[in-house]
Amino acid sequence: MTLIPGRFIGYEYDRMVVRFSMLDGAREVPCAISTSAMDDLEGPVRAKAEQREAQFIRLRERIEACADSKYRATELEGTPPGIILRSIDFRKQS
């Protein structure tokens, strides 16, 4: 099944990730993307903490497509199982 967009949860400075969710029917799938992956997608300029939500919104379509691919490949991590996106995940798509 294909995931559909969920919600933006927030930026976690301690983990350097942006958390969001995707939906598999009624089930919410926890997701995160590293800030370095988002910065790599946008280019050489590194976003500041207060810019992370706007950056996520700009990149949302690409991020969610990658999350959907990992979900369909059952590449889940953590407890509860979720999707964690890193820079390497976007290089696989190219």
Secondary structure as GFF3:
##gff-version 3
##sequence-region A 1 94
A	DSSP	beta_strand	4	12	.	.	.	ID=ss1
A	DSSP	beta_strand	17	24	.	.	.	ID=ss2
A	DSSP	beta_strand	27	34	.	.	.	ID=ss3
A	DSSP	alpha_helix	35	42	.	.	.	ID=ss4
A	DSSP	three_ten_helix	49	51	.	.	.	ID=ss5
A	DSSP	alpha_helix	52	72	.	.	.	ID=ss6
A	DSSP	beta_strand	83	85	.	.	.	ID=ss7
A	DSSP	alpha_helix	87	93	.	.	.	ID=ss8
###
